Amino acid sequence: MSVEKKPNHSSEFEVDSTHNSQHSHLHENDAHLNAKRRNLRALDTARAAATLLALLMGLAVLGTTGHALQAYNSSSPRDAAWLSVWPNAGAFDVKPTVALVAGASLVVLANLIALTSHHRFVRAKLANAHAHTPLTFSAPFVGLVAAIVAVILFYVANRSATADTLLSWSCRWRHLATAHPAPQFASLCRASHAGVDLAILLIPVEFLALALAGVQLKIERYTTAYAHARKTPSPVLS
């Protein structure tokens, strides 16, 4: 009388469980992968700090240059009572200040979007759409280009030998005492200079944020590929 042997399902289950457990703890025990993940967290924190600094500087540029532009618009030669305050339109160019205001607005918008992407809920949504990493790289790029273009346009227009700008005119008459509601040229001169200086300083800050985003993108791709390779069993061993 022969006895039929039943397959040892428990042994196979134990082997599969052990195999899956090894794969589940593989990444946790990988010192190289963990080091890369720590580097990513550090880079993400540094990039967020650079983005926040760029946002604050962009707001400062927008505030100072916007105040100067608003002061000019409120007392421009269109009002007959202020014909002697500013030169006529042919001898005055307000485009440099407008360029700084527009550039600062783009910088603020780009960095606000970049900071919003750091929120856990937004990051999860963007990660599902594979848009988080491209967004974190494109936002500082837009901010950098906006800052560079604004500064270049300012200096190109400000070098005119025939037309004054808001900066040159207000600084020329900064010692002139004017009564309210006439514009305070000394205050406008300081605000215009501060806006230009901050816009120049904004360029290396945006470049730093862009460089950090580029390094982060490179390490993220490497880490993803490395983790996938570690998770996939070798054909030779299988």
N, CA, C and O of each residue as an XYZ file, in Angstrom:
952
protein
N       0.858     -1.197      0.000
C       0.000      0.000      0.000
C       0.889      1.240      0.000
O       1.671      1.467      0.923
N       0.752      2.016     -1.035
C       1.631      3.189     -1.160
C       0.980      4.400     -0.505
O      -0.237      4.580     -0.527
N       1.835      5.207      0.069
C       1.373      6.440      0.723
C       1.744      7.621     -0.159
O       2.919      7.825     -0.464
N       0.754      8.395     -0.570
C       0.994      9.547     -1.444
C       1.470     10.728     -0.611
O       0.850     11.107      0.383
N       2.584     11.296     -1.046
C       3.123     12.441     -0.319
C       2.448     13.721     -0.803
O       2.305     13.971     -2.000
N       2.051     14.500      0.158
C       1.437     15.788     -0.165
C       2.525     16.860     -0.259
O       3.495     16.838      0.499
N       2.357     17.783     -1.181
C       3.364     18.842     -1.309
C       3.413     19.702     -0.058
O       2.390     20.003      0.557
N       4.604     20.078      0.292
C       4.819     20.851      1.513
C       4.582     22.335      1.208
O       5.512     23.091      0.930
N       3.286     22.728      1.271
C       2.944     24.122      0.964
C       3.485     25.075      2.010
O       3.823     26.217      1.696
N       3.572     24.619      3.254
C       4.058     25.497      4.311
C       5.498     25.891      4.077
O       5.887     27.025      4.359
N       6.296     24.968      3.563
C       7.706     25.279      3.306
C       7.823     26.305      2.189
O       8.621     27.239      2.266
N       6.993     26.111      1.121
C       7.035     27.066      0.027
C       6.586     28.448      0.488
O       7.141     29.464      0.067
N       5.572     28.475      1.360
C       5.092     29.754      1.873
C       6.172     30.450      2.695
O       6.357     31.663      2.608
N       6.881     29.654      3.495
C       7.941     30.230      4.311
C       9.056     30.788      3.441
O       9.623     31.837      3.746
N       9.370     30.083      2.353
C      10.419     30.561      1.451
C       9.996     31.866      0.788
O      10.776     32.815      0.701
N       8.718     31.900      0.308
C       8.221     33.118     -0.328
C       8.184     34.276      0.659
O       8.525     35.409      0.320
N       7.764     33.975      1.891
C       7.696     35.021      2.904
C       9.081     35.568      3.206
O       9.276     36.776      3.338
N      10.029     34.663      3.313
C      11.401     35.092      3.575
C      11.938     35.923      2.424
O      12.618     36.927      2.636
N      11.623     35.493      1.181
C      12.090     36.207     -0.009
C      11.498     37.621     -0.068
O      12.205     38.590     -0.345
N      10.182     37.721      0.199
C       9.529     39.026      0.179
C      10.028     39.912      1.305
O      10.186     41.121      1.135
N      10.277     39.297      2.462
C      10.776     40.069      3.595
C      12.153     40.637      3.306
O      12.471     41.766      3.679
N      12.967     39.824      2.629
C      14.295     40.309      2.282
C      14.207     41.495      1.333
O      14.962     42.460      1.462
N      13.267     41.420      0.360
C      13.109     42.528     -0.576
C      12.546     43.760      0.113
O      12.937     44.879     -0.218
N      11.633     43.579      1.067
C      11.026     44.720      1.736
C      12.017     45.445      2.621
O      11.914     46.659      2.803
N      12.993     44.705      3.185
C      13.989     45.332      4.045
C      15.276     45.644      3.298
O      16.245     46.110      3.897
N      15.290     45.393      2.008
C      16.516     45.578      1.245
C      16.929     47.037      1.225
O      18.094     47.370      1.438
N      15.939     47.918      0.961
C      16.249     49.331      0.871
C      16.585     49.909      2.236
O      17.415     50.812      2.343
N      15.939     49.389      3.288
C      16.204     49.906      4.616
C      17.625     49.587      5.059
O      18.232     50.364      5.796
N      18.157     48.465      4.623
C      19.490     48.042      5.029
C      20.570     48.516      4.063
O      21.745     48.209      4.264
N      20.200     49.256      3.020
C      21.157     49.729      2.033
C      21.708     51.077      2.496
O      21.017     52.093      2.413
N      22.940     51.086      2.978
C      23.530     52.317      3.506
C      23.705     53.361      2.409
O      23.511     54.553      2.644
N      24.072     52.912      1.212
C      24.277     53.846      0.102
C      22.968     54.534     -0.280
O      22.944     55.743     -0.507
N      21.883     53.765     -0.351
C      20.586     54.336     -0.700
C      20.103     55.295      0.383
O      19.568     56.361      0.080
N      20.290     54.916      1.632
C      19.879     55.788      2.732
C      20.671     57.091      2.736
O      20.132     58.154      3.045
N      21.953     56.999      2.390
C      22.770     58.214      2.324
C      22.273     59.142      1.224
O      22.223     60.358      1.411
N      21.906     58.576      0.083
C      21.366     59.387     -1.004
C      20.049     60.051     -0.604
O      19.786     61.198     -0.965
N      19.232     59.320      0.141
C      17.961     59.896      0.586
C      18.195     61.028      1.585
O      17.475     62.026      1.571
N      19.193     60.878      2.448
C      19.525     61.967      3.368
C      20.026     63.185      2.597
O      19.696     64.322      2.934
N      20.819     62.941      1.569
C      21.286     64.047      0.733
C      20.120     64.763      0.048
O      20.114     65.988     -0.071
N      19.139     63.983     -0.397
C      17.968     64.579     -1.042
C      17.188     65.456     -0.073
O      16.737     66.543     -0.435
N      17.027     64.980      1.167
C      16.311     65.781      2.165
C      17.064     67.071      2.469
O      16.455     68.133      2.602
N      18.391     66.980      2.580
C      19.190     68.178      2.845
C      19.116     69.160      1.679
O      18.991     70.367      1.884
N      19.193     68.642      0.460
C      19.090     69.503     -0.721
C      17.716     70.154     -0.812
O      17.601     71.326     -1.172
N      16.681     69.395     -0.488
C      15.330     69.931     -0.551
C      15.154     71.062      0.457
O      14.514     72.070      0.159
N      15.724     70.894      1.656
C      15.649     71.945      2.674
C      16.412     73.188      2.232
O      15.922     74.308      2.380
N      17.620     72.988      1.686
C      18.418     74.126      1.223
C      17.733     74.854      0.072
O      17.750     76.083      0.010
N      17.135     74.095     -0.833
C      16.443     74.719     -1.963
C      15.226     75.499     -1.489
O      14.938     76.579     -2.004
N      14.510     74.953     -0.507
C      13.356     75.667      0.037
C      13.788     76.972      0.705
O      13.104     77.989      0.585
N      14.931     76.943      1.412
C      15.435     78.160      2.050
C      15.831     79.202      1.003
O      15.529     80.385      1.158
N      16.509     78.761     -0.064
C      16.886     79.690     -1.135
C      15.649     80.247     -1.838
O      15.616     81.420     -2.212
N      14.642     79.410     -2.012
C      13.399     79.861     -2.648
C      12.687     80.893     -1.785
O      12.172     81.888     -2.296
N      12.658     80.655     -0.469
C      12.030     81.610      0.446
C      12.778     82.937      0.442
O      12.160     84.002      0.437
N      14.117     82.877      0.445
C      14.909     84.107      0.398
C      14.649     84.867     -0.900
O      14.499     86.088     -0.886
N      14.595     84.150     -2.018
C      14.309     84.795     -3.302
C      12.919     85.424     -3.306
O      12.724     86.502     -3.867
N      11.955     84.752     -2.684
C      10.597     85.300     -2.600
C      10.587     86.603     -1.806
O       9.973     87.583     -2.228
N      11.264     86.617     -0.661
C      11.301     87.824      0.168
C      12.008     88.968     -0.553
O      11.572     90.117     -0.485
N      13.105     88.645     -1.245
C      13.813     89.684     -1.994
C      12.964     90.193     -3.158
O      12.961     91.389     -3.450
N      12.247     89.288     -3.822
C      11.352     89.710     -4.892
C      10.248     90.626     -4.386
O       9.888     91.599     -5.049
N       9.712     90.312     -3.214
C       8.692     91.176     -2.616
C       9.267     92.543     -2.270
O       8.599     93.564     -2.432
N      10.521     92.559     -1.791
C      11.161     93.835     -1.463
C      11.374     94.683     -2.718
O      11.119     95.887     -2.708
N      11.841     94.051     -3.798
C      12.012     94.780     -5.063
C      10.670     95.300     -5.567
O      10.563     96.444     -6.009
N       9.657     94.458     -5.496
C       8.325     94.860     -5.948
C       7.788     96.011     -5.110
O       7.161     96.930     -5.637
N       8.035     95.961     -3.798
C       7.537     97.015     -2.921
C       8.225     98.351     -3.152
O       7.563     99.385     -3.235
N       9.559     98.335     -3.256
C      10.297     99.594     -3.414
C      10.064    100.227     -4.787
O       9.765    101.417     -4.883
N      10.200     99.432     -5.839
C      10.012     99.986     -7.182
C       8.544    100.307     -7.456
O       8.228    101.279     -8.143
N       7.652     99.481     -6.911
C       6.229     99.767     -7.071
C       5.834    101.059     -6.382
O       5.008    101.814     -6.895
N       6.427    101.320     -5.207
C       6.154    102.578     -4.507
C       6.646    103.766     -5.325
O       5.949    104.774     -5.442
N       7.851    103.647     -5.894
C       8.384    104.741     -6.709
C       7.519    104.982     -7.945
O       7.251    106.128     -8.305
N       7.088    103.909     -8.588
C       6.250    104.054     -9.777
C       4.896    104.651     -9.429
O       4.364    105.469    -10.180
N       4.337    104.248     -8.294
C       3.050    104.792     -7.873
C       3.168    106.285     -7.557
O       2.264    107.067     -7.851
N       4.308    106.669     -6.949
C       4.516    108.086     -6.646
C       4.615    108.910     -7.926
O       4.107    110.030     -7.996
N       5.266    108.351     -8.925
C       5.354    109.064    -10.216
C       3.978    109.170    -10.870
O       3.596    110.243    -11.337
N       3.237    108.076    -10.905
C       1.925    108.090    -11.557
C       0.961    109.054    -10.873
O       0.129    109.678    -11.532
N       1.073    109.171     -9.556
C       0.153    110.048     -8.833
C       0.515    111.522     -8.981
O      -0.300    112.389     -8.668
N       1.723    111.819     -9.452
C       2.130    113.221     -9.609
C       2.741    113.475    -10.985
O       3.591    114.352    -11.140
N       2.307    112.712    -11.972
C       2.876    112.812    -13.317
C       2.421    114.092    -14.001
O       1.462    114.724    -13.557
N       3.100    114.484    -15.081
C       2.761    115.738    -15.779
C       1.368    115.775    -16.378
O       0.955    116.825    -16.871
N       0.624    114.675    -16.357
C      -0.751    114.723    -16.876
C      -1.614    115.675    -16.059
O      -2.591    116.238    -16.555
N      -1.225    115.845    -14.771
C      -1.948    116.776    -13.914
C      -1.301    118.159    -14.065
O      -0.108    118.318    -13.807
N      -2.075    119.139    -14.476
C      -1.524    120.470    -14.743
C      -0.896    121.101    -13.509
O      -0.035    121.970    -13.636
N      -1.308    120.682    -12.323
C      -0.762    121.259    -11.102
C       0.671    120.825    -10.850
O       1.367    121.433    -10.037
N       1.126    119.775    -11.542
C       2.468    119.251    -11.263
C       3.368    119.328    -12.509
O       4.271    118.508    -12.674
N       3.121    120.301    -13.370
C       3.905    120.392    -14.601
C       5.394    120.606    -14.325
O       6.225    120.205    -15.140
N       5.746    121.215    -13.220
C       7.145    121.518    -12.935
C       7.837    120.418    -12.134
O       9.033    120.526    -11.864
N       7.123    119.368    -11.750
C       7.714    118.329    -10.905
C       8.518    117.336    -11.724
O       9.626    116.971    -11.331
N       7.983    116.891    -12.855
C       8.651    115.909    -13.708
C       8.882    116.498    -15.090
O       8.134    117.381    -15.511
N       9.902    116.030    -15.807
C      10.116    116.500    -17.184
C       9.020    115.989    -18.107
O       8.246    115.106    -17.736
N       8.957    116.547    -19.311
C       7.928    116.106    -20.255
C       8.216    114.688    -20.725
O       9.302    114.155    -20.499
N       7.231    114.085    -21.379
C       7.318    112.666    -21.741
C       8.485    112.376    -22.671
O       9.065    111.292    -22.601
N       8.844    113.313    -23.536
C       9.941    113.072    -24.457
C      11.300    113.031    -23.793
O      12.241    112.465    -24.350
N      11.423    113.618    -22.617
C      12.704    113.661    -21.907
C      12.704    112.778    -20.668
O      13.597    112.877    -19.827
N      11.702    111.916    -20.560
C      11.612    111.073    -19.359
C      11.208    109.660    -19.767
O      10.276    109.471    -20.549
N      11.915    108.676    -19.232
C      11.667    107.268    -19.571
C      11.383    106.495    -18.282
O      12.250    106.371    -17.417
N      10.173    105.986    -18.168
C       9.783    105.245    -16.976
C       9.904    103.737    -17.176
O       9.625    102.965    -16.258
N      10.319    103.315    -18.371
C      10.385    101.870    -18.665
C      11.344    101.097    -17.756
O      11.041     99.952    -17.420
N      12.499    101.666    -17.334
C      13.358    100.890    -16.425
C      12.656    100.480    -15.135
O      12.812     99.350    -14.672
N      11.891    101.389    -14.561
C      11.164    101.063    -13.332
C      10.060    100.057    -13.607
O       9.826     99.153    -12.804
N       9.380    100.207    -14.736
C       8.343     99.239    -15.108
C       8.948     97.855    -15.298
O       8.337     96.855    -14.919
N      10.147     97.786    -15.884
C      10.816     96.495    -16.080
C      11.122     95.827    -14.745
O      10.958     94.615    -14.606
N      11.564     96.608    -13.765
C      11.843     96.037    -12.445
C      10.563     95.547    -11.774
O      10.554     94.488    -11.146
N       9.490     96.310    -11.905
C       8.211     95.893    -11.312
C       7.714     94.606    -11.959
O       7.274     93.691    -11.263
N       7.783     94.529    -13.288
C       7.327     93.321    -13.988
C       8.206     92.124    -13.650
O       7.700     91.029    -13.403
N       9.523     92.329    -13.639
C      10.427     91.227    -13.303
C      10.228     90.733    -11.881
O      10.221     89.527    -11.634
N      10.066     91.665    -10.942
C       9.843     91.270     -9.552
C       8.524     90.524     -9.396
O       8.428     89.599     -8.590
N       7.510     90.914    -10.155
C       6.225     90.211    -10.094
C       6.373     88.762    -10.544
O       5.812     87.859     -9.924
N       7.130     88.535    -11.627
C       7.364     87.165    -12.096
C       8.170     86.365    -11.082
O       7.905     85.183    -10.867
N       9.150     87.008    -10.460
C       9.958     86.326     -9.441
C       9.086     85.891     -8.272
O       9.186     84.756     -7.804
N       8.237     86.788     -7.803
C       7.352     86.461     -6.680
C       6.411     85.322     -7.051
O       6.223     84.392     -6.268
N       5.820     85.389     -8.239
C       4.890     84.344     -8.669
C       5.589     82.991     -8.788
O       5.066     81.980     -8.317
N       6.764     82.966     -9.413
C       7.489     81.705     -9.597
C       7.889     81.089     -8.267
O       7.770     79.877     -8.083
N       8.361     81.910     -7.339
C       8.796     81.365     -6.053
C       7.625     80.981     -5.157
O       7.747     80.077     -4.331
N       6.496     81.658     -5.313
C       5.300     81.229     -4.586
C       4.863     79.845     -5.050
O       4.505     78.997     -4.232
N       4.892     79.618     -6.357
C       4.538     78.299     -6.887
C       5.519     77.246     -6.390
O       5.119     76.143     -6.016
N       6.812     77.593     -6.385
C       7.822     76.640     -5.923
C       7.636     76.304     -4.449
O       7.770     75.144     -4.059
N       7.326     77.308     -3.623
C       7.121     77.044     -2.196
C       5.840     76.256     -1.958
O       5.787     75.406     -1.069
N       4.809     76.535     -2.750
C       3.565     75.781     -2.610
C       3.783     74.305     -2.893
O       3.137     73.455     -2.281
N       4.687     73.992     -3.813
C       4.946     72.589     -4.152
C       5.612     71.832     -3.018
O       5.685     70.604     -3.061
N       6.107     72.548     -1.986
C       6.723     71.880     -0.843
C       5.679     71.339      0.133
O       5.999     70.497      0.973
N       4.437     71.811      0.033
C       3.396     71.316      0.935
C       3.165     69.827      0.684
O       3.169     69.366     -0.457
N       2.965     69.091      1.770
C       2.865     67.634      1.667
C       1.734     67.195      0.746
O       1.914     66.289     -0.068
N       0.564     67.833      0.868
C      -0.578     67.445      0.038
C      -0.314     67.769     -1.432
O      -0.555     66.943     -2.311
N       0.189     68.990     -1.691
C       0.473     69.388     -3.073
C       1.568     68.519     -3.659
O       1.499     68.131     -4.826
N       2.586     68.208     -2.851
C       3.685     67.378     -3.346
C       3.192     65.993     -3.744
O       3.636     65.441     -4.750
N       2.273     65.428     -2.954
C       1.743     64.106     -3.286
C       0.967     64.144     -4.602
O       1.089     63.240     -5.428
N       0.165     65.201     -4.793
C      -0.590     65.320     -6.037
C       0.340     65.490     -7.237
O       0.125     64.891     -8.291
N       1.370     66.310     -7.066
C       2.309     66.534     -8.165
C       3.137     65.293     -8.453
O       3.478     65.015     -9.603
N       3.464     64.539     -7.386
C       4.247     63.323     -7.591
C       3.448     62.295     -8.384
O       3.997     61.587     -9.228
N       2.147     62.221     -8.106
C       1.303     61.288     -8.866
C       1.226     61.680    -10.342
O       1.090     60.826    -11.217
N       1.313     62.969    -10.597
C       1.274     63.448    -11.985
C       2.671     63.585    -12.585
O       2.820     64.057    -13.712
N       3.695     63.174    -11.834
C       5.093     63.264    -12.280
C       5.464     64.706    -12.639
O       6.205     64.947    -13.592
N       4.936     65.665    -11.859
C       5.175     67.078    -12.160
C       5.956     67.789    -11.075
O       6.328     68.949    -11.254
N       6.220     67.123     -9.939
C       6.880     67.815     -8.833
C       8.302     68.221     -9.182
O       8.677     69.380     -9.009
N       9.094     67.277     -9.672
C      10.496     67.572     -9.969
C      10.650     68.591    -11.094
O      11.440     69.524    -10.942
N       9.929     68.464    -12.233
C      10.036     69.510    -13.261
C       9.620     70.884    -12.757
O      10.195     71.891    -13.170
N       8.625     70.941    -11.865
C       8.169     72.224    -11.349
C       9.228     72.865    -10.467
O       9.471     74.068    -10.565
N       9.864     72.069     -9.600
C      10.883     72.610     -8.714
C      12.100     73.098     -9.486
O      12.850     73.934     -8.983
N      12.307     72.596    -10.689
C      13.419     73.052    -11.519
C      13.025     74.255    -12.369
O      13.827     75.171    -12.548
N      11.809     74.264    -12.892
C      11.389     75.339    -13.794
C      11.094     76.638    -13.050
O      11.298     77.719    -13.602
N      10.615     76.552    -11.798
C      10.272     77.763    -11.049
C      11.492     78.658    -10.810
O      11.422     79.847    -11.121
N      12.614     78.143    -10.271
C      13.785     79.017    -10.120
C      14.369     79.467    -11.453
O      14.973     80.537    -11.532
N      14.197     78.663    -12.504
C      14.678     79.073    -13.831
C      13.916     80.304    -14.314
O      14.514     81.250    -14.827
N      12.602     80.286    -14.147
C      11.788     81.444    -14.533
C      12.170     82.661    -13.699
O      12.284     83.768    -14.225
N      12.368     82.454    -12.388
C      12.767     83.564    -11.527
C      14.114     84.143    -11.913
O      14.288     85.361    -11.906
N      15.076     83.281    -12.251
C      16.405     83.746    -12.649
C      16.340     84.549    -13.945
O      16.929     85.625    -14.042
N      15.627     84.027    -14.935
C      15.507     84.731    -16.216
C      14.806     86.081    -16.022
O      15.215     87.082    -16.610
N      13.760     86.107    -15.206
C      13.030     87.356    -14.971
C      13.922     88.397    -14.303
O      13.886     89.572    -14.669
N      14.726     87.972    -13.323
C      15.616     88.909    -12.634
C      16.688     89.446    -13.579
O      16.967     90.644    -13.579
N      17.291     88.568    -14.387
C      18.343     88.998    -15.315
C      17.791     89.961    -16.359
O      18.391     91.002    -16.627
N      16.653     89.617    -16.946
C      16.061     90.469    -17.982
C      15.679     91.831    -17.409
O      15.887     92.856    -18.059
N      15.121     91.852    -16.196
C      14.716     93.118    -15.581
C      15.924     94.022    -15.344
O      15.862     95.222    -15.614
N      17.016     93.458    -14.843
C      18.217     94.259    -14.580
C      18.833     94.755    -15.888
O      19.248     95.910    -15.977
N      18.894     93.889    -16.903
C      19.458     94.299    -18.199
C      18.637     95.428    -18.815
O      19.192     96.425    -19.276
N      17.314     95.269    -18.823
C      16.457     96.317    -19.385
C      16.601     97.620    -18.613
O      16.573     98.702    -19.199
N      16.756     97.515    -17.305
C      16.910     98.723    -16.493
C      18.169     99.479    -16.888
O      18.121    100.687    -17.119
N      19.292     98.778    -16.965
C      20.553     99.459    -17.259
C      20.631     99.931    -18.710
O      21.224    100.973    -18.990
N      20.043     99.180    -19.624
C      20.038     99.618    -21.025
C      19.261    100.927    -21.169
O      19.725    101.861    -21.822
N      18.084    100.989    -20.559
C      17.271    102.201    -20.653
C      17.842    103.335    -19.807
O      17.665    104.508    -20.136
N      18.526    102.987    -18.718
C      19.043    104.011    -17.814
C      20.294    104.700    -18.363
O      20.706    105.736    -17.842
N      20.905    104.131    -19.417
C      22.125    104.707    -19.982
C      21.839    105.789    -21.019
O      22.763    106.334    -21.624
N      20.575    106.095    -21.220
C      20.221    107.104    -22.221
C      20.800    108.464    -21.832
O      20.711    108.888    -20.681
N      21.392    109.131    -22.816
C      21.975    110.452    -22.574
C      20.981    111.574    -22.836
O      21.272    112.735    -22.547
N      19.829    111.250    -23.369
C      18.849    112.278    -23.731
C      17.607    112.268    -22.846
O      16.891    113.268    -22.784
N      17.340    111.170    -22.166
C      16.124    111.070    -21.352
C      16.478    110.678    -19.928
O      17.331    109.820    -19.699
N      15.821    111.310    -18.983
C      15.976    110.953    -17.576
C      15.106    109.756    -17.250
O      14.120    109.477    -17.933
N      15.488    109.052    -16.192
C      14.671    107.974    -15.645
C      14.205    108.380    -14.257
O      14.629    109.401    -13.716
N      13.331    107.570    -13.694
C      12.848    107.885    -12.361
C      14.003    107.913    -11.366
O      14.015    108.732    -10.447
N      14.976    107.015    -11.548
C      16.139    106.980    -10.655
C      17.004    108.225    -10.827
O      17.330    108.894     -9.846
N      17.374    108.539    -12.062
C      18.279    109.671    -12.281
C      17.630    111.001    -11.889
O      18.284    111.864    -11.303
N      16.344    111.165    -12.215
C      15.671    112.424    -11.910
C      15.473    112.605    -10.412
O      15.744    113.679     -9.875
N      15.007    111.576     -9.741
C      14.762    111.713     -8.301
C      16.067    111.897     -7.533
O      16.099    112.640     -6.552
N      17.147    111.234     -7.958
C      18.427    111.395     -7.261
C      19.051    112.760     -7.565
O      19.767    113.311     -6.728
N      18.789    113.305     -8.746
C      19.308    114.636     -9.073
C      18.686    115.697     -8.178
O      19.349    116.658     -7.788
N      17.401    115.518     -7.854
C      16.691    116.504     -7.050
C      16.406    116.002     -5.630
O      15.450    116.439     -4.988
N      17.236    115.094     -5.157
C      16.989    114.519     -3.820
C      17.168    115.547     -2.704
O      16.594    115.387     -1.627
N      17.953    116.596     -2.942
C      18.161    117.617     -1.905
C      17.094    118.701     -1.945
O      17.084    119.606     -1.110
N      16.199    118.604     -2.916
C      15.137    119.599     -3.020
C      14.017    119.253     -2.046
O      13.450    118.161     -2.096
N      13.709    120.183     -1.170
C      12.639    119.963     -0.200
C      11.296    120.267     -0.861
O      11.087    121.350     -1.409
N      10.401    119.300     -0.798
C       9.065    119.469     -1.375
C       8.025    119.201     -0.303
O       8.216    118.362      0.577
N       6.932    119.924     -0.393
C       5.852    119.764      0.575
C       4.852    118.746      0.060
O       4.651    118.605     -1.146
N       4.239    118.050      0.975
C       3.190    117.087      0.638
C       2.036    117.823     -0.041
O       1.685    118.908      0.422
N       1.428    117.310     -1.098
C       1.547    115.944     -1.626
C       2.555    115.774     -2.759
O       2.509    114.769     -3.469
N       3.460    116.726     -2.947
C       4.480    116.572     -3.987
C       5.389    115.394     -3.633
O       5.572    115.099     -2.452
N       5.962    114.714     -4.634
C       6.817    113.559     -4.355
C       8.079    113.950     -3.598
O       8.667    115.001     -3.855
N       8.485    113.106     -2.674
C       9.715    113.311     -1.923
C      10.854    112.663     -2.702
O      11.010    111.442     -2.682
N      11.644    113.476     -3.382
C      12.661    112.934     -4.276
C      13.736    112.148     -3.532
O      14.254    111.164     -4.060
N      14.075    112.562     -2.329
C      15.083    111.822     -1.562
C      14.601    110.406     -1.261
O      15.362    109.445     -1.375
N      13.331    110.286     -0.876
C      12.766    108.964     -0.597
C      12.674    108.125     -1.867
O      12.962    106.928     -1.844
N      12.273    108.751     -2.977
C      12.181    108.021     -4.243
C      13.559    107.580     -4.728
O      13.698    106.499     -5.299
N      14.574    108.407     -4.506
C      15.937    108.044     -4.898
C      16.408    106.823     -4.122
O      16.965    105.890     -4.700
N      16.182    106.830     -2.803
C      16.591    105.678     -1.981
C      15.820    104.424     -2.376
O      16.398    103.340     -2.462
N      14.522    104.565     -2.617
C      13.711    103.402     -2.993
C      14.147    102.840     -4.339
O      14.210    101.623     -4.512
N      14.448    103.718     -5.293
C      14.872    103.250     -6.616
C      16.217    102.541     -6.546
O      16.410    101.497     -7.169
N      17.148    103.114     -5.782
C      18.459    102.474     -5.624
C      18.315    101.122     -4.923
O      18.950    100.145     -5.319
N      17.488    101.069     -3.893
C      17.295     99.809     -3.164
C      16.696     98.743     -4.070
O      17.095     97.580     -4.010
N      15.739     99.135     -4.909
C      15.131     98.172     -5.826
C      16.133     97.595     -6.806
O      16.126     96.392     -7.066
N      17.005     98.449     -7.357
C      18.018     97.973     -8.302
C      19.026     97.066     -7.609
O      19.362     95.999     -8.124
N      19.511     97.489     -6.435
C      20.504     96.687     -5.710
C      19.943     95.317     -5.332
O      20.629     94.304     -5.467
N      18.705     95.287     -4.863
C      18.094     94.006     -4.495
C      17.875     93.123     -5.721
O      18.025     91.903     -5.648
N      17.521     93.740     -6.843
C      17.333     92.956     -8.071
C      18.649     92.324     -8.519
O      18.660     91.195     -9.009
N      19.755     93.046     -8.352
C      21.064     92.486     -8.703
C      21.425     91.344     -7.762
O      21.905     90.301     -8.206
N      21.195     91.535     -6.456
C      21.488     90.480     -5.481
C      20.572     89.277     -5.656
O      20.916     88.159     -5.270
N      19.417     89.513     -6.235
C      18.462     88.419     -6.445
C      18.972     87.410     -7.470
O      18.610     86.235     -7.412
N      19.801     87.850     -8.401
C      20.288     86.959     -9.462
C      21.090     85.783     -8.896
O      20.786     84.642     -9.242
N      22.115     86.006     -8.029
C      22.824     84.835     -7.483
C      21.957     83.955     -6.591
O      22.179     82.746     -6.518
N      20.972     84.542     -5.913
C      20.081     83.730     -5.073
C      19.238     82.800     -5.944
O      19.088     81.619     -5.631
N      18.692     83.329     -7.029
C      17.921     82.488     -7.947
C      18.817     81.450     -8.621
O      18.388     80.322     -8.861
N      20.059     81.827     -8.926
C      20.992     80.865     -9.524
C      21.295     79.738     -8.541
O      21.395     78.577     -8.936
N      21.442     80.081     -7.252
C      21.674     79.055     -6.234
C      20.491     78.103     -6.141
O      20.674     76.887     -6.072
N      19.271     78.653     -6.140
C      18.081     77.801     -6.090
C      18.001     76.900     -7.315
O      17.621     75.734     -7.211
N      18.362     77.444     -8.482
C      18.343     76.645     -9.711
C      19.403     75.545     -9.667
O      19.141     74.415    -10.079
N      20.600     75.871     -9.168
C      21.666     74.867     -9.076
C      21.284     73.753     -8.106
O      21.513     72.577     -8.389
N      20.704     74.120     -6.965
C      20.263     73.104     -6.005
C      19.176     72.223     -6.606
O      19.165     71.011     -6.390
N      18.260     72.828     -7.360
C      17.209     72.041     -8.010
C      17.800     71.092     -9.044
O      17.331     69.963     -9.189
N      18.829     71.542     -9.765
C      19.470     70.673    -10.748
C      20.172     69.491    -10.110
O      20.063     68.363    -10.592
N      20.902     69.748     -9.015
C      21.577     68.655     -8.305
C      20.548     67.698     -7.713
O      20.726     66.480     -7.755
N      19.468     68.258     -7.161
C      18.414     67.420     -6.595
C      17.772     66.547     -7.664
O      17.500     65.371     -7.423
N      17.530     67.109     -8.834
C      16.950     66.336     -9.935
C      17.873     65.189    -10.343
O      17.408     64.078    -10.600
N      19.168     65.453    -10.403
C      20.134     64.421    -10.787
C      20.170     63.289     -9.765
O      20.175     62.115    -10.135
N      20.193     63.643     -8.474
C      20.253     62.617     -7.426
C      18.940     61.846     -7.351
O      18.946     60.642     -7.097
N      17.808     62.529     -7.571
C      16.518     61.836     -7.559
C      16.458     60.774     -8.654
O      15.989     59.660     -8.417
N      16.923     61.111     -9.830
C      16.918     60.136    -10.924
C      17.851     58.966    -10.621
O      17.518     57.810    -10.884
N      19.012     59.274    -10.071
C      19.952     58.201     -9.733
C      19.375     57.300     -8.646
O      19.469     56.075     -8.731
N      18.774     57.917     -7.616
C      18.217     57.140     -6.506
C      17.069     56.258     -6.975
O      16.961     55.104     -6.562
N      16.214     56.796     -7.836
C      15.101     56.002     -8.360
C      15.599     54.814     -9.164
O      15.106     53.698     -9.000
N      16.575     55.049    -10.031
C      17.129     53.957    -10.838
C      17.847     52.929     -9.968
O      17.744     51.726    -10.208
N      18.566     53.403     -8.968
C      19.302     52.496     -8.083
C      18.342     51.635     -7.266
O      18.544     50.428     -7.126
N      17.279     52.275     -6.721
C      16.303     51.525     -5.931
C      15.582     50.495     -6.791
O      15.313     49.384     -6.334
N      15.269     50.853     -8.024
C      14.604     49.910     -8.927
C      15.526     48.740     -9.259
O      15.080     47.595     -9.330
N      16.805     49.028     -9.461
C      17.756     47.957     -9.767
C      17.942     47.019     -8.580
O      18.101     45.812     -8.764
N      17.923     47.556     -7.380
C      18.075     46.724     -6.186
C      16.837     45.872     -5.937
O      16.923     44.769     -5.399
N      15.679     46.407     -6.341
C      14.432     45.676     -6.119
C      14.242     44.569     -7.138
O      13.652     43.535     -6.827
N      14.737     44.775     -8.361
C      14.574     43.786     -9.422
C      15.612     42.685     -9.275
O      16.805     42.988     -9.248
N      15.206     41.398     -9.177
C      16.177     40.316     -9.022
C      17.003     40.113    -10.283
O      16.528     40.336    -11.396
N      18.232     39.692    -10.095
C      19.123     39.445    -11.224
C      18.669     38.213    -11.995
O      18.294     37.222    -11.368
N      18.685     38.229    -13.345
C      18.295     37.051    -14.134
C      19.218     35.864    -13.886
O      18.795     34.714    -14.001
N      20.465     36.133    -13.549
C      21.419     35.048    -13.303
C      21.062     34.302    -12.028
O      21.102     33.073    -11.973
N      20.703     35.095    -10.976
C      20.379     34.471     -9.699
C      19.014     33.811     -9.723
O      18.771     32.857     -8.983
N      18.118     34.311    -10.570
C      16.782     33.723    -10.611
C      16.771     32.461    -11.452
O      15.727     31.827    -11.600
